Amino acid sequence: MTTASPHPAPEGAGGDAAPQLPLPVWRPNATADDVPGAVVHRQLATGLLHSTGAPLTVHLTGLGSDAWETAVTQVDHGVALIEVSAAEAVTLRAEWHVPCLGATAYWTPNTDASRWLPPSWIAPRTVSLALGAPVTSLVGAHDRALCTAAAGETAAPVRVGAGVVEESGEFAFTVEQDLAPDGPPMRLRIDLSGRHFATTLRAVTDWWAEGVDHPGVAPAARMPAYSTWYSLHQNVDTAAVEQQAALSADLGIESIIVDDGWQTADRTRGYGHCGDWEPNTKAFPDFPGHVAEVHRLGLAYLLWYAVPFIGRHNDAWDRFKGVILREMPQLDAAVLDPRHPEVRGHLIEKIARAVEEWDMDGVKLDFIDLFAVADPPPAPAGADHDTVHEGVRRLLSDLDARLRRTRPDVIVEHRQPYVGPGLWPYATMVRATDCPLSPAENRQRIVDCRLTAGPLAVHADMIMWNSAETPESVAVHLINALFSVPQISVDLAAQTPGQSAALRFWLGVFRRHADVLQFGDLEPARPDLGYPQVRADDGSTTVVARYAPLPVALPDRDGTDGPGTLLVANADRDPVVLLVATRQERALALVQDCGGEILSETVLDLVPGVNPVTVPTGGLLTLTREH
């Protein structure tokens, strides 16, 4: 059903009374002087119902013009699509409230989110092409979404706010977007279907993907990788990289990512030596020959670029210091302005060399989010784009076309927080942002990324551990990254036999079960508690990772249908795994320790209710159920 109206909706969706204006949300420092020109208020009936049965009404405010029209389309049960188009320039704000009943978490793609319910007066987050994604979800009991909302604008800045209205006990959502006659409309997708929050987020990514042409993901991008960052930092050279590549190949790792240090002899960190992007010839005297040797070992090769940075200790500094968005003295560098064609041309020429001249398989594009400057300066002389997001999109689009001319299956890594769908066409994988030696944080960032990554492969942040770490704890690090592509970043030559065994075993699990782990329906539990249990299911196999002493429900089966294999990875210190069955059945239980050694192989007669099975920390239970 579609309705369109240039005027306020006269009635609510569930009765004859005109919908009431929402209780005003107080925000600090907001004054009448902040409002330009005309202010027009309209109310829009959505046809959706709250959990209480009351109709949901969206309050629209046009700042600066009244020349805009609205339409509402019911796209699914409990889901509506709202579209607002403008005949004149206007800042359009949409606001709606839902009853805050049983709410447990407020989910966003932000990596700094604690999942608390913020107050409504907290400043909204600004989402743009290079920063974040315009989606949010209020989660309630049993992980059901009370409301999931997303905007369709994925390039230009959109301001997304939400929070508890203290005066009414409601939860307010706001989306604000600048509209123009020749620009895209505001498009909002509001989901009150009450489904699992992960299901509603998958529906959002499907919506974003409509019309997006993604080039596909090279197979190596979905297999375990090695990164030099935590293990070597800037101390990279031909010998060190080739040593780790040879050891990686023996473990089944299929790519190596050489990070910062290849472009400079300086080892003091910082980014003052970024911008010229010339190899340190003392460390890498023959880059093409070095890459060929890594290829001979069977690994793909990716090279790191801090794309926005121009460092003070580069020849390029004098050339480009007048076309920057901002200086960052603490990093000894500045952020280039992608609106200028010479800036884009310089970056594309430098980055393309990795593929065209050195025969690399891909690139790691770092710090794209730093292009998202809150108040950019006026476009510099010679700029061919007015807005920064247009310059960023042109840069990445032209770079992608250039790289694919040489290597159609090129691998391109992005990372949080630049995870929005507007960047999907220019990336093949996205990595959880840095959280060294923090397995629980890595898990949460991976899951958050998986929920809205669309067609991209999701990589863990680089996994490292102390040289004296126990094999069980090494396995715990790996299990926390189970639903991603793991990136390993330790000195592989320095591992103990136990550490190596744990690494080899769990990398084998990643590889053998990559399809269900990466493509199965992902269902993370309890975002308010950091996802203490996560499962993926592809119809035949279910994988459950247990990060806390929670019972594991066996997947439902009807006769011979349903998953026949259940894998339970135990990352908790409690070895007693409680399997909860709904009916009596028989299953073969194989228990392995953190290194893959078989501890037991028995037939279990499962009974309705709780069935305890001992699985050591870092170990794996494989349950094969009889038909």
C-alpha positions as CSV (number, residue, x, y, z in Angstrom):
1,M,0.0,0.0,0.0
2,T,1.3,3.4,-0.9
3,T,-0.1,6.8,0.2
4,A,1.2,10.2,-0.8
5,S,0.4,13.6,0.7
6,P,1.8,17.1,0.6
7,H,-0.2,17.9,3.7
8,P,-0.5,16.7,7.3
9,A,-2.1,13.3,7.6
10,P,-5.6,13.8,9.1
11,E,-5.9,10.5,10.9
12,G,-3.8,7.9,12.7
13,A,-3.6,4.4,11.4
14,G,-5.6,2.8,14.1
15,G,-8.5,5.1,14.7
16,D,-10.4,8.3,13.8
17,A,-8.7,10.7,16.2
18,A,-6.0,13.0,14.8
19,P,-2.5,11.8,16.0
20,Q,-1.1,13.9,18.8
21,L,2.2,15.8,18.5
22,P,5.0,13.9,20.2
23,L,6.1,15.3,23.5
24,P,8.9,17.8,22.7
25,V,12.4,16.4,23.1
26,W,14.7,18.8,25.0
27,R,18.1,19.2,23.5
28,P,20.9,21.3,25.0
29,N,22.0,24.5,23.2
30,A,19.0,24.5,20.8
31,T,17.6,28.0,20.3
32,A,15.2,29.6,18.0
33,D,18.1,31.2,16.2
34,D,19.2,27.8,15.0
35,V,16.1,27.5,12.7
36,P,16.5,29.1,9.2
37,G,13.4,30.7,7.7
38,A,10.1,28.9,7.6
39,V,9.4,26.0,9.9
40,V,6.7,23.6,8.8
41,H,5.3,20.8,10.9
42,R,3.4,17.9,9.5
43,Q,2.3,14.5,10.8
44,L,2.4,11.3,8.8
45,A,0.4,8.2,9.5
46,T,2.6,5.2,8.8
47,G,0.1,2.4,9.0
48,L,2.3,0.7,11.6
49,L,1.2,-0.2,15.1
50,H,3.2,-0.1,18.3
51,S,3.4,-3.2,20.4
52,T,0.6,-1.6,22.5
53,G,-1.6,-1.5,19.4
54,A,-1.5,2.2,19.1
55,P,-0.7,3.7,15.6
56,L,2.8,5.0,14.9
57,T,2.9,8.6,13.6
58,V,6.0,10.3,12.2
59,H,6.4,14.0,12.9
60,L,8.1,15.8,10.0
61,T,9.6,19.2,10.4
62,G,10.8,21.2,7.4
63,L,13.3,23.9,8.1
64,G,13.5,26.6,5.4
65,S,10.6,25.5,3.1
66,D,7.2,24.0,2.9
67,A,7.6,22.7,-0.6
68,W,8.0,19.0,0.1
69,E,5.8,16.0,-0.3
70,T,5.5,12.6,1.4
71,A,4.7,9.0,0.6
72,V,4.3,5.9,2.7
73,T,4.6,2.4,1.4
74,Q,3.9,-0.8,3.4
75,V,6.7,-3.1,2.2
76,D,6.2,-6.0,4.6
77,H,4.3,-6.9,7.7
78,G,5.2,-4.3,10.3
79,V,7.5,-2.5,7.9
80,A,7.0,0.8,6.2
81,L,9.0,2.9,3.8
82,I,8.7,6.7,4.0
83,E,9.8,9.0,1.2
84,V,10.0,12.8,1.3
85,S,10.9,14.7,-1.8
86,A,11.5,18.5,-2.0
87,A,10.8,21.1,-4.6
88,E,13.1,23.6,-2.8
89,A,16.1,23.3,-0.5
90,V,15.0,22.3,2.9
91,T,16.4,20.6,6.0
92,L,14.0,17.8,6.8
93,R,13.7,16.2,10.2
94,A,11.7,13.1,10.9
95,E,10.9,12.1,14.5
96,W,8.9,9.3,16.0
97,H,8.5,7.7,19.4
98,V,7.9,4.1,20.5
99,P,7.0,2.9,24.0
100,C,10.1,1.9,25.9
101,L,8.7,-1.5,27.0
102,G,11.2,-4.2,28.0
103,A,14.0,-2.4,26.2
104,T,17.4,-4.0,26.8
105,A,19.8,-2.4,24.3
106,Y,20.2,0.4,21.8
107,W,22.2,-1.0,18.8
108,T,24.2,1.1,16.3
109,P,27.1,0.2,14.0
110,N,29.4,2.5,16.2
111,T,32.4,0.6,17.7
112,D,32.3,2.8,20.8
113,A,28.7,1.9,21.7
114,S,28.0,0.4,25.1
115,R,24.5,-0.6,24.1
116,W,23.0,1.5,26.9
117,L,19.8,3.5,26.3
118,P,21.0,7.0,25.9
119,P,18.9,10.1,26.8
120,S,17.3,11.8,23.9
121,W,19.2,15.0,24.5
122,I,22.5,13.5,23.5
123,A,23.8,14.9,20.2
124,P,22.9,12.9,17.1
125,R,25.7,11.0,15.3
126,T,26.5,12.3,11.8
127,V,26.8,9.5,9.2
128,S,28.3,9.9,5.8
129,L,29.9,7.9,3.0
130,A,33.2,7.6,4.9
131,L,31.8,7.3,8.4
132,G,29.3,4.8,9.9
133,A,26.0,3.6,8.5
134,P,22.5,5.1,8.9
135,V,20.8,2.4,10.8
136,T,19.8,1.8,14.4
137,S,17.8,-0.7,16.5
138,L,16.1,-0.6,19.9
139,V,16.2,-4.2,21.2
140,G,13.9,-5.7,23.7
141,A,13.3,-9.0,25.5
142,H,14.3,-12.2,23.7
143,D,16.5,-10.0,21.4
144,R,13.4,-8.9,19.5
145,A,13.6,-5.5,17.8
146,L,11.2,-3.0,19.2
147,C,12.1,-0.7,16.3
148,T,14.7,-0.9,13.7
149,A,15.2,2.1,11.5
150,A,17.4,3.0,8.6
151,A,17.9,5.8,6.1
152,G,18.4,5.3,2.4
153,E,20.9,8.1,1.9
154,T,24.4,6.4,2.1
155,A,26.7,9.2,0.9
156,A,25.7,12.7,2.0
157,P,25.7,13.4,5.7
158,V,22.7,12.3,7.6
159,R,22.2,13.0,11.3
160,V,20.8,10.1,13.3
161,G,19.6,10.5,16.8
162,A,17.8,8.4,19.4
163,G,17.2,8.2,23.1
164,V,14.9,7.9,26.1
165,V,12.4,10.7,26.5
166,E,12.6,11.2,30.3
167,E,9.2,12.9,30.5
168,S,7.2,10.1,28.9
169,G,9.2,6.9,29.2
170,E,9.3,6.6,25.4
171,F,12.2,6.2,23.0
172,A,12.6,8.8,20.4
173,F,14.2,8.4,16.9
174,T,15.2,11.3,14.8
175,V,16.7,11.4,11.3
176,E,17.7,14.7,9.7
177,Q,18.8,15.2,6.1
178,D,19.3,18.2,3.8
179,L,17.2,17.9,0.7
180,A,17.5,19.7,-2.7
181,P,15.2,19.7,-5.8
182,D,17.9,17.9,-7.8
183,G,19.0,15.6,-5.1
184,P,17.8,12.3,-3.7
185,P,14.7,12.2,-1.4
186,M,14.7,11.3,2.2
187,R,14.0,7.6,2.4
188,L,13.3,5.9,5.8
189,R,12.7,2.3,6.5
190,I,10.9,1.7,9.9
191,D,10.5,-1.9,11.1
192,L,8.1,-2.6,14.0
193,S,7.7,-6.3,13.0
194,G,9.1,-7.6,16.3
195,R,11.5,-10.0,14.7
196,H,15.0,-10.9,16.0
197,F,17.0,-7.7,15.8
198,A,19.6,-9.4,13.5
199,T,16.8,-10.5,11.1
200,T,15.6,-6.9,10.9
201,L,19.2,-5.7,10.2
202,R,19.6,-8.3,7.5
203,A,16.5,-6.9,5.9
204,V,18.0,-3.4,6.0
205,T,21.1,-4.6,4.2
206,D,19.0,-6.3,1.6
207,W,17.2,-3.0,1.1
208,W,20.4,-1.1,0.8
209,A,21.7,-3.7,-1.7
210,E,18.9,-3.0,-4.2
211,G,20.5,-1.7,-7.3
212,V,24.1,-2.0,-5.9
213,D,26.4,-3.7,-8.3
214,H,29.1,-5.4,-6.3
215,P,32.1,-7.0,-8.2
216,G,32.3,-10.0,-5.9
217,V,34.8,-11.2,-3.3
218,A,38.0,-13.1,-4.3
219,P,38.2,-16.5,-2.6
220,A,41.4,-15.6,-0.7
221,A,39.6,-12.7,1.0
222,R,37.4,-15.3,2.8
223,M,40.2,-17.5,4.0
224,P,42.5,-16.9,7.0
225,A,45.1,-14.1,6.6
226,Y,48.3,-13.0,8.3
227,S,49.0,-9.3,9.1
228,T,52.4,-7.9,10.0
229,W,51.0,-5.0,12.1
230,Y,50.9,-6.3,15.7
231,S,53.7,-8.9,15.2
232,L,56.3,-6.7,13.4
233,H,54.9,-3.2,13.4
234,Q,57.1,-1.0,11.2
235,N,60.0,-3.6,11.4
236,V,59.1,-5.2,8.1
237,D,61.6,-6.3,5.4
238,T,61.9,-8.9,2.7
239,A,63.3,-11.6,5.0
240,A,60.8,-11.1,7.8
241,V,57.8,-11.0,5.6
242,E,58.9,-14.1,3.6
243,Q,59.6,-16.0,6.8
244,Q,56.1,-15.4,8.1
245,A,54.6,-16.1,4.7
246,A,56.2,-19.5,4.6
247,L,55.0,-20.4,8.1
248,S,51.5,-19.0,7.3
249,A,51.2,-21.2,4.2
250,D,51.9,-24.3,6.3
251,L,49.0,-23.4,8.5
252,G,46.5,-22.9,5.6
253,I,46.7,-19.1,5.7
254,E,46.0,-17.8,2.2
255,S,47.1,-14.1,2.2
256,I,49.5,-11.8,3.9
257,I,48.9,-8.1,4.6
258,V,52.1,-6.0,4.9
259,D,51.3,-2.9,7.0
260,D,53.1,0.3,7.9
261,G,56.9,0.4,7.6
262,W,57.4,-0.7,4.0
263,Q,57.5,2.9,2.8
264,T,60.0,4.4,5.3
265,A,63.2,3.6,7.2
266,D,61.8,5.5,10.2
267,R,60.7,3.3,13.0
268,T,59.3,5.9,15.5
269,R,55.6,5.4,14.4
270,G,53.5,8.4,13.4
271,Y,52.5,9.2,9.8
272,G,55.1,11.9,8.9
273,H,56.5,9.6,6.2
274,C,53.2,8.9,4.4
275,G,52.4,10.4,1.1
276,D,55.2,9.7,-1.3
277,W,54.6,6.0,-1.0
278,E,58.0,4.9,-2.3
279,P,59.4,1.6,-1.0
280,N,62.2,1.6,1.6
281,T,64.8,0.1,-0.7
282,K,67.0,-1.1,2.1
283,A,64.2,-3.2,3.5
284,F,62.7,-4.1,0.1
285,P,65.4,-3.9,-2.6
286,D,63.3,-5.9,-5.1
287,F,59.6,-5.5,-4.5
288,P,58.4,-7.4,-7.6
289,G,60.8,-10.3,-6.8
290,H,59.7,-10.3,-3.2
291,V,56.0,-10.5,-4.2
292,A,56.8,-13.3,-6.6
293,E,58.4,-15.3,-3.8
294,V,55.3,-14.8,-1.6
295,H,53.1,-15.9,-4.5
296,R,55.4,-19.0,-5.0
297,L,54.6,-19.9,-1.4
298,G,50.9,-19.8,-2.2
299,L,49.8,-16.6,-0.6
300,A,48.1,-13.5,-1.9
301,Y,49.8,-10.2,-1.1
302,L,48.2,-7.0,0.1
303,L,49.9,-3.7,0.9
304,W,48.9,-1.0,3.3
305,Y,48.2,2.7,2.5
306,A,47.1,5.4,4.9
307,V,45.1,7.0,2.1
308,P,44.3,10.5,3.5
309,F,47.6,11.3,5.0
310,I,50.3,13.6,3.7
311,G,53.2,13.6,6.1
312,R,55.6,16.5,6.7
313,H,58.6,14.4,5.9
314,N,57.7,13.7,2.3
315,D,58.4,15.5,-1.0
316,A,54.7,15.6,-1.6
317,W,54.2,17.8,1.4
318,D,55.2,21.0,-0.4
319,R,53.1,20.1,-3.4
320,F,49.9,19.4,-1.5
321,K,50.0,21.4,1.8
322,G,47.6,23.9,0.3
323,V,44.9,21.3,-0.5
324,I,44.2,19.8,2.8
325,L,41.1,19.4,5.0
326,R,42.9,19.7,8.3
327,E,46.2,19.3,9.9
328,M,46.9,16.7,12.5
329,P,50.1,17.8,14.3
330,Q,49.9,14.9,16.8
331,L,50.4,12.6,13.8
332,D,52.9,14.8,12.0
333,A,50.6,14.8,9.0
334,A,47.6,16.4,7.4
335,V,44.4,15.0,5.7
336,L,44.3,15.6,2.0
337,D,41.3,17.2,0.3
338,P,39.8,14.6,-2.2
339,R,37.7,17.3,-3.9
340,H,40.8,18.3,-5.9
341,P,41.6,16.3,-9.0
342,E,45.4,16.5,-8.4
343,V,45.0,15.0,-5.0
344,R,43.0,12.1,-6.3
345,G,45.3,11.6,-9.3
346,H,48.4,11.5,-7.0
347,L,46.8,8.9,-4.7
348,I,45.5,6.7,-7.5
349,E,48.9,6.7,-9.2
350,K,50.7,5.7,-6.0
351,I,48.3,3.0,-4.9
352,A,47.9,1.5,-8.3
353,R,51.6,0.8,-8.5
354,A,51.1,-2.0,-5.9
355,V,49.0,-4.0,-8.4
356,E,50.3,-2.7,-11.8
357,E,54.1,-2.7,-11.1
358,W,54.6,-5.0,-8.2
359,D,51.9,-7.6,-9.0
360,M,50.2,-7.5,-5.7
361,D,46.8,-9.0,-5.2
362,G,45.2,-6.1,-3.3
363,V,45.5,-3.2,-1.0
364,K,44.6,-2.3,2.6
365,L,43.1,1.2,2.5
366,D,43.4,2.7,6.0
367,F,41.9,5.8,7.7
368,I,39.2,6.6,5.1
369,D,37.0,7.8,8.0
370,L,39.4,10.8,8.5
371,F,38.0,12.3,5.3
372,A,34.7,12.8,7.2
373,V,35.5,16.3,8.6
374,A,32.7,17.9,10.6
375,D,33.2,21.4,9.2
376,P,35.3,21.1,6.0
377,P,36.9,24.3,4.6
378,P,35.6,25.7,1.3
379,A,36.6,23.7,-1.7
380,P,40.1,24.8,-2.8
381,A,40.8,26.5,-6.1
382,G,40.8,23.9,-8.9
383,A,38.4,21.5,-7.0
384,D,35.9,19.7,-9.3
385,H,33.6,18.6,-6.5
386,D,31.8,20.8,-4.0
387,T,31.4,18.3,-1.2
388,V,33.9,16.0,0.5
389,H,31.8,12.9,0.2
390,E,31.5,13.4,-3.6
391,G,35.3,13.7,-3.7
392,V,35.8,10.5,-1.6
393,R,33.4,8.6,-3.8
394,R,35.1,9.8,-7.0
395,L,38.5,8.8,-5.5
396,L,37.5,5.3,-4.5
397,S,35.5,4.7,-7.7
398,D,38.3,5.8,-10.0
399,L,40.8,3.8,-7.9
400,D,38.7,0.7,-8.1
401,A,38.3,1.0,-11.9
402,R,42.1,1.5,-12.2
403,L,42.9,-1.5,-10.1
404,R,40.4,-3.8,-11.8
405,R,41.8,-3.1,-15.2
406,T,44.9,-5.0,-14.1
407,R,43.4,-7.4,-11.6
408,P,39.6,-7.9,-11.9
409,D,39.5,-9.9,-8.7
410,V,41.5,-7.3,-6.7
411,I,41.2,-7.5,-2.9
412,V,40.5,-4.2,-1.1
413,E,40.3,-4.0,2.7
414,H,38.3,-1.3,4.5
415,R,37.7,-1.2,8.3
416,Q,35.3,0.1,10.9
417,P,34.0,2.7,11.1
418,Y,33.8,3.2,7.4
419,V,31.3,0.4,6.9
420,G,28.3,2.1,5.1
421,P,26.7,0.6,2.0
422,G,27.9,3.5,-0.1
423,L,31.4,2.0,0.0
424,W,30.4,-1.6,-0.8
425,P,31.2,-1.3,-4.5
426,Y,34.8,-0.3,-3.8
427,A,35.7,-2.9,-1.2
428,T,35.8,-6.7,-0.9
429,M,36.4,-7.0,2.8
430,V,36.0,-4.9,6.0
431,R,37.9,-5.4,9.2
432,A,37.0,-4.8,12.8
433,T,38.9,-1.8,14.1
434,D,41.9,-2.2,16.3
435,C,41.4,-3.8,19.7
436,P,44.7,-5.7,20.4
437,L,44.6,-8.5,23.0
438,S,40.8,-7.9,23.6
439,P,39.0,-11.0,22.4
440,A,35.6,-10.0,23.8
441,E,35.8,-6.6,22.1
442,N,37.0,-8.2,18.9
443,R,33.9,-10.5,19.0
444,Q,31.5,-7.6,19.5
445,R,33.0,-5.6,16.7
446,I,33.0,-8.5,14.4
447,V,29.3,-9.3,15.0
448,D,28.3,-5.6,14.7
449,C,30.1,-5.5,11.4
450,R,28.6,-8.8,10.2
451,L,25.1,-7.5,10.8
452,T,25.4,-4.7,8.2
453,A,28.3,-5.7,5.9
454,G,26.2,-6.8,3.0
455,P,28.3,-8.6,0.4
456,L,31.7,-7.9,2.0
457,A,33.8,-10.5,3.8
458,V,34.2,-9.5,7.5
459,H,37.7,-9.8,9.0
460,A,38.6,-9.9,12.7
461,D,41.0,-7.4,14.1
462,M,44.5,-8.8,14.0
463,I,44.7,-11.6,16.6
464,M,47.7,-11.6,18.9
465,W,48.6,-13.0,22.3
466,N,51.4,-12.9,24.8
467,S,54.3,-15.2,24.1
468,A,53.6,-17.1,27.4
469,E,49.9,-17.5,26.7
470,T,48.4,-21.0,27.3
471,P,47.1,-22.9,24.3
472,E,43.6,-22.8,25.8
473,S,43.7,-19.0,25.9
474,V,45.1,-18.9,22.3
475,A,42.0,-20.9,21.3
476,V,39.7,-18.5,23.2
477,H,41.1,-15.6,21.1
478,L,40.4,-17.6,17.9
479,I,36.9,-18.7,19.0
480,N,36.0,-15.0,19.6
481,A,36.8,-14.4,16.0
482,L,34.9,-17.5,14.8
483,F,32.3,-15.8,12.7
484,S,34.8,-13.7,10.7
485,V,37.9,-14.2,8.6
486,P,40.7,-14.4,11.2
487,Q,43.8,-12.2,10.7
488,I,46.8,-13.7,12.7
489,S,49.5,-11.3,13.9
490,V,52.1,-13.1,16.1
491,D,55.6,-14.3,15.3
492,L,54.8,-17.7,14.0
493,A,58.4,-18.8,14.4
494,A,58.2,-18.2,18.1
495,Q,55.1,-20.2,19.0
496,T,55.3,-23.1,21.4
497,P,54.1,-26.6,20.2
498,G,50.8,-26.1,22.2
499,Q,50.2,-22.6,20.8
500,S,50.9,-23.9,17.2
501,A,48.6,-26.8,17.7
502,A,45.7,-24.6,18.9
503,L,46.3,-22.2,16.0
504,R,46.5,-25.0,13.4
505,F,43.3,-26.7,14.7
506,W,41.1,-23.7,14.8
507,L,42.3,-22.4,11.5
508,G,41.3,-25.7,10.1
509,V,37.8,-25.3,11.7
510,F,37.5,-21.9,10.0
511,R,38.4,-23.3,6.7
512,R,36.3,-26.5,6.8
513,H,33.2,-24.6,8.0
514,A,33.7,-21.3,6.2
515,D,30.3,-21.6,4.4
516,V,28.2,-21.8,7.5
517,L,30.4,-19.4,9.5
518,Q,30.4,-16.7,6.8
519,F,27.2,-17.2,4.9
520,G,24.9,-18.9,7.4
521,D,22.1,-16.9,9.1
522,L,23.8,-15.2,12.0
523,E,21.9,-14.9,15.3
524,P,23.8,-13.2,18.1
525,A,22.3,-13.2,21.5
526,R,22.0,-10.4,24.1
527,P,23.7,-7.3,22.6
528,D,23.3,-5.7,26.0
529,L,25.7,-8.3,27.4
530,G,28.2,-8.2,24.5
531,Y,26.9,-11.3,22.6
532,P,27.7,-14.0,25.2
533,Q,26.4,-16.6,22.7
534,V,26.4,-16.5,18.9
535,R,25.2,-19.0,16.4
536,A,25.1,-19.4,12.6
537,D,23.0,-21.9,10.7
538,D,22.8,-22.9,7.0
539,G,20.1,-25.5,7.2
540,S,22.3,-28.5,7.6
541,T,24.9,-27.3,10.1
542,T,24.6,-25.1,13.1
543,V,27.7,-23.6,14.8
544,V,27.3,-22.1,18.3
545,A,30.1,-20.2,20.1
546,R,29.7,-20.1,23.9
547,Y,31.4,-17.2,25.6
548,A,29.6,-17.4,28.9
549,P,28.1,-20.4,30.9
550,L,24.8,-20.3,29.0
551,P,22.8,-23.3,27.9
552,V,22.8,-24.2,24.2
553,A,19.5,-25.0,22.7
554,L,19.6,-27.7,20.1
555,P,18.1,-26.5,16.7
556,D,14.6,-27.7,16.2
557,R,14.1,-30.6,13.9
558,D,11.0,-32.1,12.3
559,G,11.6,-35.7,11.3
560,T,14.6,-35.8,9.1
561,D,14.6,-32.1,8.4
562,G,16.7,-29.5,10.2
563,P,20.4,-29.3,11.0
564,G,22.0,-32.7,11.4
565,T,25.3,-31.4,12.8
566,L,25.8,-29.1,15.7
567,L,29.2,-27.6,16.6
568,V,29.7,-26.0,20.0
569,A,32.9,-24.0,20.5
570,N,33.6,-23.3,24.2
571,A,35.4,-20.1,24.9
572,D,34.2,-20.0,28.6
573,R,36.2,-21.3,31.6
574,D,33.2,-23.5,32.6
575,P,33.7,-26.8,30.9
576,V,30.1,-28.1,31.5
577,V,28.0,-27.3,28.4
578,L,24.3,-27.7,28.9
579,L,22.5,-28.9,25.8
580,V,18.8,-28.3,25.9
581,A,16.7,-30.7,23.8
582,T,13.0,-30.6,23.1
583,R,12.6,-34.3,22.5
584,Q,14.3,-37.6,23.0
585,E,16.9,-38.4,20.4
586,R,20.3,-40.1,19.8
587,A,23.5,-38.3,18.7
588,L,27.2,-39.0,18.3
589,A,29.2,-36.6,20.4
590,L,32.9,-35.9,19.5
591,V,34.8,-33.8,22.0
592,Q,38.2,-32.3,21.1
593,D,40.5,-30.1,23.2
594,C,42.0,-26.8,22.1
595,G,44.6,-28.4,19.9
596,G,42.2,-30.8,18.2
597,E,43.1,-33.9,20.2
598,I,40.1,-36.3,20.5
599,L,39.1,-36.6,24.2
600,S,35.9,-38.7,23.8
601,E,33.6,-40.1,21.1
602,T,30.4,-41.4,22.5
603,V,26.7,-41.9,21.7
604,L,24.4,-39.6,23.7
605,D,20.9,-40.5,24.5
606,L,19.5,-37.0,24.7
607,V,16.4,-36.4,26.8
608,P,14.0,-33.5,26.8
609,G,15.4,-30.8,28.9
610,V,19.1,-30.3,30.0
611,N,21.9,-32.7,28.9
612,P,25.3,-31.8,30.3
613,V,28.4,-32.5,28.2
614,T,32.0,-31.7,29.2
615,V,33.9,-29.6,26.7
616,P,37.2,-28.1,27.9
617,T,38.0,-24.4,27.5
618,G,39.1,-23.7,23.9
619,G,37.6,-27.1,22.9
620,L,35.0,-28.2,20.3
621,L,32.0,-30.4,20.6
622,T,30.7,-31.9,17.3
623,L,27.3,-33.4,17.7
624,T,26.0,-35.5,14.8
625,R,22.3,-36.2,15.2
626,E,20.6,-39.4,13.9
627,H,17.9,-39.1,11.4
